[in-house]
């Protein structure tokens, strides 16, 4: 089936029983299954086929973990090679040829100033495990307990990672404002808002009465993903690097979702030229299988043996799949492809704003794209942007699914529609994704407007002007 063809209607099938049993057996904490009631049975590249026979274009990509899409041939071949070799699959942290090959390939992609003086710790299956390791590492190395983190951040679901995420209340964590071009915490946005955020951080750290626990490290995302696809300005990133270096505070870059060419550079810190002290890596580095590591400057390697361990640190299949993925992305210059195609998709989405005033902001970097939807009928919360529209965003997600397009929601109020297509996305597939999104948005706007008018008895306001898309980053040339 061509990607431009509409997905066929879904007939009643046994998959409904699978979904019903899932809802009865699995915990209330399940998330994606609630908004995406499908049963995948086959997949290749961008496409998933459900048990009901319908095909979907997957712009969730395993929450960004599928850099090459589903079941890429180089990944499958790497896994088969290990299986056919008779090599052990479970080796704790012992050295193996597969592990050596993965580490060598990973180090070849890192910023050179870090790779030349780096150590690696295999942490366990998930990104949150690597975040925990990074926090423990800097606290051990510095002898300090405090942590600098940012509003809107998301670093995982374990206790320490949650403490570093937005909305936590750990007294050891000092929350700093993350620059937001659309919903600026200072009400000014753009370069001035980012400058004020940097000054706030500097002043707070240098204020003897600021109440900041002595920081063991600063952790940040070069692009906040779950926070709503908010790219950090390059100048601001450099300010945070200078701020931490001058005060001997290790800088931790959480590249769990932004890494492996997702943003148009192999690692998102490369856009600003920042070299962190610690990089937290997971998702795409495992080639679709569970793998998480931290890479850090050797001077921080103060752990005694066994200070951080875990049973499933030696996943040979993940390392083989990861090495194959890293090599394929590097050799085929998929970071450049993500930058070019991502900029084109952003531009085309921004072009929809005039016809769809509910599109408050279009932003992103590379193939990490977000569309924030807003409610123009609701009273404005501030002078910068209209209130978020989570109901409209949820309706868009539903309408996308009806049209065979899988998207994710994010942001503070779940009002940002997120696109995370694989780096192997073709021009034809990109056009199909945007066509289906535009159709879904139009349908959702009509549905939510009808519901709202029925509730309040008034018509949709006319004469609204389209919100301006986010301004470009000052020195990257890519949309901010």
N, C-alpha and C positions, 0 to 999 in steps of 0.2 A: 504494500500500500504506500503510495506517495505521501510525504509529510504534509502536502497541501490538501490532501483529501480529508473530509470530515470523518471523525471516528464513527464507526457503525453503531447503531442503537444496541443497547445491552439487553439481551433476552434474559428472562428469569433462569437461574442456573444454580448448581450446587454451591457456587461461591457464596451465596447468601447464607447457607448453613455455616460455612467457615467463619464468616463475619459475625454471625449470631453467637457462635461458640466463643469467639474471641472476646466479645463484649461480656460474656458470662464468666469467663475464666481469668482474664487479665485484669490487672489492677486499675484503679481509677486514675493512676498517674499516666496512663498511655496518652500520647499526644497526637502524633501524625495520623494514627489510625482513625481518630475521631473526624478529622476534616477530609481525609482521603480514604474513603471506604472502598478500597480496591484490593484484589488478591493477586499480586504479581506471580506469574508462572514462567514467563520467559522474558528475556531482555537482551538488547544489543545496542550499544551506542547510546543514542538519545531516547530510544524507544523501549517502552515497557508494554508487554501484552498481559492482560488480566485473565483470570480464570473464566470470565464471562465473554472472552473473545474480543474485547475492546482493546484498542491500542492508544497509548498515551505518549506524548512528548514530555520527557522528564526534565524539568528545570529545577528540581530539588537536588538531584545528583547525590543522594545519600548525605544531605546536609553539607555538600561540598566535598565529600570524600572520594567521589568518582571523577577524578581529573580527566580520565580518558573515556568516561561513560561506562556503560554496563558491558562486562565480558569482552573487553578489548583483546584482540588476538595476542598481543605481546604479553599481556598479563596472564592469559590462560596458558600460553606456552611456557612461561616461567614457572607457574604452579605445577604443570604437568611434568616439567623437567625434574623438579625436586621429588615429586611423588614417584616417578619412574626410576630415580637414582637409588632408592632404598635408604636415603639419608634420614636420620632421626628428625622427627617433627617437634619434639619437646626436649630442649637442652638447657633449661634455666639460663644462666648467663655465660655458658661456655663458648669458647671461640669455635666458629665453623667457617668453612669456605663461603657459605651463603651470607653469613653475617658480615664477614670481611668485605665481600663484594658490595653489600648494601652500604656499609659505612664509607667505603671508598667513593662510591657514587654520590652519596649525600654530601660528603665533604667537598667534592668537586663543584657542587652547586652553591655552596655557602659564600657569603661575603669573604673575600680573601683575607682581610685583617683578622677575622674570627677563625677561619679554617686553619690558618697557619699556627694558631696557638689554642686549639680547641680540645676539649674532652667531651665525650658523649656518655649519657646515662640512659639505658633502656629502662623504661619506667613501668610498662604494663600496657594493657590494651587500649586505653582511652585517653583523650586529650586532658581530661580532668586529672588523671593520674600524673601526667607530666607537669601540670600546673602545681600540683601538690609537691612534686619533687623539686620544682624550681623555687618555691617558697621556702621549703626546708633547706635547700642548698644555700640561699643567700642569708638565711638566719644563722645557719651554722658558720658560714664564712665570715660574717660581720660581727657576730655576737649580739646583734640587735634584734628586736622583736617587731617593731613597727613596720607598716607596709603602706606605700602610696598607691592608690588605685583611682579609678575615674568613674564619674557618673555615667550610667548607661552601659557599663561594661558587662560582659558575660565571659566567664572563664571555666565553667563546668558545674557539675552537680554534687561533687563531694564537699564536705564541710569547709575545708580551707579555700577551695575554689569559689564556693558560694560567698564566703566572707569577702573575697576580693571583687565580687561582682556587684553591679548596681543594686541598691535596695537592701544590702546587708547592714548589720549594726555592730559588727565586731569593733570593740573600742581600740584595738590595735591598728585598725585600718583608717587612714585619713583619706577621705574622698575629695578628689580635686575635680574641677569642672572640665569636661571634655568639650572641645570646640565643636559647635554645631552650626553650620552655615544657615540652616533653615529655622531651627528653633533654638536660637542663641540664648544661653542662660542669662546673658547681660542685655538682651534686647536690641543688639546692634548688628550681629552677624558679620559674615565676611572676614577680611583680614583683621579688622579692628576687634571683632569678637575673639578671634584666636589670640591676638596680642594681649587682650585683657585676661584671657584664661591663663596664658603663660605668666603674666605679671602676678596674678593671684597666687599661683603655685610658688613662685619665687619669694614673694612677700611672706607667705604663710610659713615656709620652711626657715626663713631667716628671722622671723619674729620670735624673740625669746619668750613671749607670752602667747604664742600661737597654739599651744597645747598639742603639738604634734609629737607622738612617740618617736623616739629615735628610729629612722627608717632603715630597715634591712635591705629594701629594694623598692623599685617602682615597676609596676606591671601595667602594660598598655597593649591595645590592639591597634595596629596601623590603620585598619578599617574596622569599625565596630559592626559586626555582622548581625547578631541577634538584637543589638541595640537599635537597628534600623538602617543598616548600610550607610554608615557615616564615615567617610574617609578623613583621616587626620591630615590637616594641611602640612605640607613639607616643611615650611618654616617653623611651624609649631613643633614638629617632630625633632628638628635640629635644636630647638630651644630646650626641649626635655632632655635631650642627650647632653647638652652643655650644662644644664642645671644639675643633673645627676653626677656627671663626671667631676664637676667642681666641688661637690660635697661628698665624694667617695660613696655614692649610692649606686649599687648595681642596677642596671636597666634591663628589665625582662620584656622581650617582645613576644607576645602571644600570637604566633603565626599558624595556629591550628587550622583556621579556615582560610586565611589569606595566602598561605604558602603554596608552593608548586605552581607558579605562573598564574594563579587565579586573578590577580589584579593587573596583569600586564607586565610584571617583572617576576623573576623566579621567586624572590621573597619580597614582600611589600615594603620592607625597610629600605630596599634599594632605591625606591623612588626619591627618597630624601637624602640618600647617602649615609644614613645612620647605621653605625655598627653597634648593636647591643652587646651587653655582657652575657646575656642568656637568651636563647631562642627556644620557645616551646613549640614542638612540632608533632602533628598527628594527622588524622583524616587522610589526605591524599598521599602521604608518604608511604602508606601501606598498600597502595594500589587496589583499594576497596576492602582490604582485610585489616583487622585490628592491630595497630602499631602506634606507639607513642614514645618520643624521646625528648630529652633536653640536650642542647649543645651549649657549652659555656666556656669562658676563658679559663685557662688552666690555673690561674691564680686563685680561683674560687674553689678549687678542688680540695676542700679541707675535710671531707668526709673520712671517717675511719671505715675499714671494711665492714660491710653489712649495715651501714647507716641508713641505706635506702635499698630495699630489695623487693622482690615480688616473684611469684611462681611463674607467671606467664610472660616473662620478659624475652623469651627466645623463640618467638613464633617464626619458624623458618619459612613457611609459606608466605607470610606477610612480608618478610624481608626480601624474598625472591620477587614477589609481585611489586613491592615498592621499588626495588632497584631497577626493574624493567620499566616502571612508570617514570621514574626520575630520568632515566637515560632517554626514553622516547620523547619526553617533554623537552629535554635539553637539545637533543640532536635535531629535532624537528622545529625548533624555535617557536614553540607554542605560546611562550610568553608574548612574543611580538604579535602573534596571531590574536591572542586575547586582547591585547591593547588596541589593535586596529578594529577588530570586529566589535569589541565592547564600546568603543567610541562611536561607531556607526549606529549601534543599537540605542545608545543613550540619545544620540541626536534625533533618531526617528521617534523615540518615545517622547522627547521634548516637543517634537512637532505635533503630537497629539493634544498637547495642553490647551491649545486654542479652542478645540472642539469639545474638550472634556475639562471644564473648570474645576471639577472635583479632584483632578491630579494636582495636588498642591506642590509637589517637588519631585523631580527626577534626578537621581544622583547615583554615584558609584564609581568604580574603578575597574577597568578590564571587564571580565565576565562575572563581576560581583555587582549586581544592579538592584536598585530599590526604587519603587514608586510610592510616595507617601500620599495617601488619599485623605481629603479634608471635607469637613461639613460646612458649606458656605451659608447654611441656614442658621446654624448655631451662633450664639454670641461669641465674638472673638475673645480668646483667653488673654491675648497680648497683642501688641501692635505689629508683631513680626509675621505671624502666620495664623491662618484660621485654625479652629480646633480640629483634632484628628477625627477620622471617621471609621472606627473599627467595624461598624455594621456594614458599611459599603465595602470595605476591604474583604470581609468574610463573604459577602455576596459575590465579589469578583472572583475569589478563589473557587467558590461553588460553580460559577458560570464557566470558569476556565476548565474545571474538571469535566463538566458536561460537554465541552468542546474538545476533550482529549488533551488537555494541557495541565501538567502538575506544577503548581507554584507553592511557595511557602509564604507565611506571614511573619512579620517581626516588628520591632520598634516598641517603644514604651507602652503604646496602647494597642498593639497588634493592628496598626493601620497602614503598615508598609508592606506592599506586595514585593516579594523578593524573587529574583531570577538568578539561579546558579547553574547555568547549563554546562555541559562538559566542554573542555577545551578543544575537543574535536568537532565542535559544532560547525556545520557547513553554512554557506550563504543561504542556500535554499531553506535549510532548517531554521535559521535565524528569522527569515521572512515569515515562515509558517508560525513560529512562536509569537511574533509581534502581531500577526493578523489575528490569531486566536485570542490574544490578550485584548486587542482593541475591540473585537466583537463581544468578548465577555464583559469588558468595562461598560460598553454601551448598554448591554442587557441589564447589568447590575444597577446602573444609574437609573434606568427606567423603572426597575422593580422597586428599588428603595425610595424613589421619588413618589411612586404610586402609594406605597405603604405610608410614607410620611404625610402625604396630603390627606389620605383617608383619616389619619390620626388627628391632624391639626386643622383640617378644613381650609387650607390655603394653597395657592398655586406656587410653583417653583419660581423663584425670583429671576427676572430677566435682566440682561445688561451687565452681567458679571464679566469682569475681565479675567483672563487666564493668569494664574500666578506665574511669576518668573521662575525658571529653573535655577538651580544652584549655580553660582558663578564658578568659573574655572579656577583650579588651583593656581597660585600665583606664578609658579615656575615649572610646573610639570607639563602644561599644555593639555592635560586631560580634565574632563569635567569633574568638579568637586562635589 
